[in-house]
């Protein structure tokens, strides 16, 4: 998976953008993938009352059609492979795992790393992730897409991670004996999560002291905010958005109101290490920030376009800076792209990740689900940033200015300090 930032429970998913507040999102789609002996050609697709509503069922069809995935030859080969496996595989075999492997392989055959099959357990975990509530240790992780090295990028206050002594920039070496670099981050976080009151054993390398450390961290009921904020000097407010979840827009609005009550004159929005999340959340936040107009639009494979707009009822009327980096992805890039196209703020940092596609999650009848890439998205000026990213207005590589520090302080974050410098010039 791409280099991403996860709170310890999360496998992020893009949701197809819904219309702005008060609108009804059309297009409820329910899908079912057939079991091993049910031919794909036996699946009916029935259009319902509106053209945008489709129901996929498993009822047998008299029309086999052409180009079926599970044609007779394919089913025969699957049965042949199953027979060899049951006869010669050295260990016990669970049919359920083989069937999950079939479904996973079907979606993997698309060659799209963002399209995923979820069994019921994984889908439940995915649903939990969008609320920010889980049994875990309360830290944020990121994984380098090339080296697979997993790093702690945030330790949340009042959580088991903080109590145990984990620090930002600690490198996760292993989790309960499993090497962190041996798997995708989404799989690693499953090992870190667990039942409330149990412990997870972490082996850590701490670059600041060149120490190898061990921690036994108790899992607790964690509800993490996706937004944090503070006021810097000279009336410059700071809002950090970790991800775009169900409550993120409301949390953003509360943070901005609190800063405005403190006399905010300018604002920094930090979406570094933000992997994205729910498009509905970022659209609502852009509605709060920007004047009237399109903030993002999508196009599906048939060329159908849908615009998502700011009403202009509320907007920021003070200087704005947005911090970005190579791990700012998807919904974070929607925010950065809209601010840049409207010339409504200064982007500072490094070029964003470059994920300009939207995924939709379709629940299946048996509790499983499938996530499919369903559309491309474009910035207000029509820029398609997939694989390209968004360039900052001010290019600045991250550097922590206090080389002796053992804990993080915004005063030594060179990108934050550059944003403060830029905003000070605008408010004087």
N, C-alpha and C positions, 0 to 999 in steps of 0.2 A: 504494500500500500504506500501511497505517497507519504512524504514526511508530514506528520500531522501532530496536533496537540489534542490530548484527550484528558478529561477528568477521569479518574481511575475506573469509572464504570462504563466508559462510553465507546460505542461504535457509531460514528456520525452518519446521518443520512440527509440528503437534500430532499425536501418536500416540494412537490410542484407548487409554484407560487399561487396563492389564492388572491382574489381581488381584495382591495383595501377594506378597511373597517366597514362593517354593515353590509357587505356584499355576500352573496351565496356562491360558494364554489361548486361548479357543476363538474360532473365527470366521475361519479362514484363507480369504481371498477372492481369487480371481485373475480379473482382468477383461481383456477385449480389446475395443477399439473397432474396428469394421469399417473396411476401406479404402474408397476412393472409390466403387467399384462394387458393394460388398457392402451390401445393404440391412440396416438395423437389425433388420428383422423376420426376418432369417436368422440371428439369434443365439439360441442355445438357452441356457436357464438350467436347470441340472440340480441337484437336491438330492442331496447325498451321504448318508453313513451317519447323520449327525446333523442335526437341524434347523438348527443354527447354521453348517453348512458348505455353502457354495454355490460351484459352479463355473460360470463363464460362458465359453462357447466360441464359435467362429466358424462352427460347422457349419451348413449350410443347414437351414432349417425349412420344412415344407410349409404351416405355418399362418402366414399373413401377419399376422393379428391386426389390431386397430384401434388407432389412435393411434400408429403407428410414426413415428419421427423421420425416418428416411430412406425415406419413401414414394416412389412413382413420380414424383410431381410435384417433390419435393425433389431427387431424383437428376437429373431432367431439367434443373432450374434450375442445379444445380452444373455439369453438363456444358455448359450454355449459357454460364455465366459463365466457365468454363475456356476455351471456344472464343474468346470475345471477348478474354480476357486474352492468350491465345497469339497472337492475330491483331494486336492493337493495342498491347499494353504495350510501352513504348519500350526495355526492356532485356531481357537474357536471363532465362529463367524456370527455376527449379529445382522439379521436381515435388515433391520431398521437402519443400521449404519450404511449398508450397501445401497439401500434405496435413497437415503439422503445424499450419498455420493453421486447417484445418477442425476438427481435433481440439480445438485451443485454443478456437476459436469455439463449439464444442458445449458445452464446460464453462463458458465465459464466459456462455453463454445462461442459466445458472442465476441470474445476477445476484448471485452470492456471491463476494466477492473472496478468500475463503479456499479456495475450490475451484479446483484448478489442474491442468492437463494438463502432464506433463513428458515431453519426448522423452528418449531414452536418455542423452544427454550431461548434460542437466539433472538427471535422476534420479540419475546417478552422483555428481554434485556434491552433491546433497542427502544422499545416504548418507554421503559424506565429512564433511559438515558436522556430523553427529551424533557424530563421534568427536573433533572438535576438531583434526584433523590435516590439513594442506594446505600447498601452496606459496604463500606470501604474504609479508606484511611485518610481521604481528604487532601489529595495532592494532584497537581497537573503534570502530565508527562508529554514529551514529544519524542519522535523517533526520526533519526536521519535516514532518508530514503535510500542512500547509497551504502552506508556502513551498518545500518540497522541499530546503531547505538541509541539507547533510551536514556533520556535525561529528564530530571525533575525541573520543570520550569516555573512551578509555583507551589508553595506550601500555604494552605489556607489556615487562617487564624482559628484557634479553638478546636482543631481537629486532631485525631490521633497522630498524624504525620508530624505536626508541630510538637506535640507532647513527646514523641519519640526522639526528636532531634534531627529530623531530615531537613536539609537545606536546599534552596534553589541552586541549580547547576550540579547537584549530586548525580552521578551516573549509576543507573541500575544495572548491576552485573548479573544478578540472578534473583529469581523469585521461587522460594521453596525448592531450591536446587535446580530449577530450569533456567538455562542461560537466556538472558533477555534478548540477545541478538539472534536467537534461533527461530524467532517467530515474529509475525506481524504484531503491531502494538495492540490491535483490536483483540487478538488472542491472548496476549500477555495480561491485559487488564482483567480478563476472566479469571486468571490465576490469583490476581490481587484481591478481587472481590470475593465475598463468601458470606457465611452465616454470621450474624451479629454475635460478638463476644469471642469469636475465634481469632487466632493470630496468623499473620503471614510473615514468613522469614525473608528478609531482604539482605542481599549482599551488595554493598555500595562502594563505589570509588569516589573520593572527594578530591577534585582537582585542586582546590584552593590550598589543601594541606598535603596532598599526595598520599592520603591515607586510604587503606582498605578497611571498611567498617561493616559491622553486622547489626541489624535491627530486627527485633520481633515486635511487630506493630499490630495492635488489636483493632479488628474491624468494628466499626460502629455505624449507627444510623446517621448518614451524612446528607444534609440538604445544602447544596452549595449555590450561592448566588452566581449568576453569570456576569454581573456588573458590579464593579467597585468604583469608588470615587473619592477624591480629596481636593482640597483647595491649596494651591501654591500661593506664593507671594504675588503682590501686584494684581490681585483679582483674577488670576489665571486658574481656571478649573481644569480638573483632569478626570476623565472617565475611561476606565479600562473595561472592554467587553471581551470576555473569554470565549464566548460562543453565542450563537443565536438559537435560543431555546424558547419554550412556550411562554415563559414569563419575562424574557429579556427586554422586550419593548417597555413593559410596565416598569421594570427596574430602572431602565434608562431614563424614563420620564421622571421617576422619583429622584434619581441622582441629579438630573439637571435642575429640577425645582429646588432641591436643597442647596445646590451651588448658587443658583440665582438669588435665593434668599440670603446668601452670604455676600452678595454683591459682585457676582462673577462678571468680568468684563471681556473675557475671551475663554475659549474652550479647546482642550486637547482631547481627541478621541483616539484611544490606543487599541488597534486591532492586530497587533503583532502576535504571532503564534495562534491566531484565531482560525480554526479550520472550516468555519462556516456553520451550517445548521439549517434552521428553518427560514425559507425565503420570506414567508409572511412576516416574520419578526423584523428582518432588516428593512422590508418595505415600510412597515409601520414607523420604524425609527427614522427613515428618510423622509417620511411624511411630516415628522416633527422638525426636521432640519431644513428642508429645502422649500423654495417657493413652488407654485403650481406648475405641474408638468410631469412628463414621463420620467421615472427613476430607473426603470429597467424594462426590457421587453423580451419575450421568448418567441421562438419559432420551432414548430415541430417538423417532422420529415415531410409533411405535406405542404409546408409553407404557411401554415396557419399561424398568425401572429396574435399575441396578446400583450397589451401594454398594462403596466402597473404604475400608478401615478401618485403624485403628492397633490393633495387638495389645495394647499396654500393657506389653509386655515391657521396653521401655526408654522413658524419657521424661525431659525436663529438669526438674530440681527446683530451679532457681534463676531469678531474674527475667530476663525476655526483652523486648527491644524489636525491632520490625521496621520498617525504613525503606522507604517506598514513594513512588512519584511517578506522574505521568501516563503514563510509559512502562513501568511495571510491568504486564505483560499476561499473560493466560492462566494458565500453570502458576504464575507468580509470584503471580497473584491467588488461585489455589487455596491457596497457602501462607498468604497474608495473610488470606484469608477464614476458613480453618480456625482460625488463631490467634485471630482476633477472635471467632468464634462460641464458642470454648471459653473466652474471656476468659483466655487463657493468656499474653498479652503485650500491650504497648502499641504500637499502630501510629502512626508519626510520619511526617509529610511531607504529600503532597497526594493527592487522589483518584486511584485507579489507572485504567488505560486503559478497562477494561470489555469484555473478550472472554470470554464465557461459553459458548463452543461448542467442540466437539471435532472435529478432523479425523482421518480414517483414510487411509492411503496404500495403494492397491491396485496391486501390480505387474502389468504386462501381459505377455503371452507374448513379445513381441519386444524386451523390455528397457525399454520405456517404462513410465510409471506415471500414475495419476491420484489426486489428493488430493481427497477429498470431505468436506464437513461432514456428520457422521453423528449427532451428538447434542448436546443441551444439557447443561451441567453446573451443579450447584447446591452452594452451601456447606452445611455440616452442618445449619444451621437452615432450609434450603430457599430461600435467597435466590438468585435468578437475576440475575446482575450484568451480563449482556450489554448494552452500550450505556449502562450506569449507572456501573460501577466500584465500588470499595470505598472508603469514606471513612475517613480516619485518625482515631484517637482524639485526636491532637494535630495540628491543622492548622498547617503551617509551610512557607512557600515557601522554596525553596533560595536561599541567599546565601553567597558565598565571602567570608570576613571580611577577608582580606588583599588589598586592591585592587592592591597593587604586585607581587604574586607572579607568577613566570613558570612555576612548577611547582606541582603539587597537593600539599597536605598536609592530612591528616584534622583536624589541630588547628584549621583555619580553615573547616571545613565545618560550617555552623550546624546542620544536621539531625543530624549525628553528635554534635555537642557537646550538643544537646538530649537525645539518647538517653542520653548519659553522665550528664547531670544527673538525668534521671528514674530511671535505674538506681541511681545513688549513693544516692538517697533510699530506695530499696527494700532496699538491702543494709546500711544503717546501723542 
